[in-house]
Amino acid sequence: MATAIYCDNAVWGFTLLAIAQAMAGQATAAAETVAALRQKHPRFNLGVFRRHEPYRDAETLNRLTALLANAGLSE
């Protein structure tokens, strides 16, 4: 299944870690985490993140997406 890669708990662990690092001002660490995520799951991107995150508040989702984008996750 092509979408199974996106349900992998490791993907969400990487994204949560990168977001936490970015929020803590650890931009280099967040970029390294995103690089590791992309190495393991090269098709994962911001669009996939947006589609699979259950935030009802668009502002929160946009803020988290911006943090991941700043850390190097592409569209």
Secondary structure, 3 states (H helix, E strand, C coil): CCCHHHHCHHHHHHHHHHHHHHHCCCHHHHHHHHHHHHHHCCCCCHHHHHHHCCCCCHHHHHHHHHHHHHCCCCC
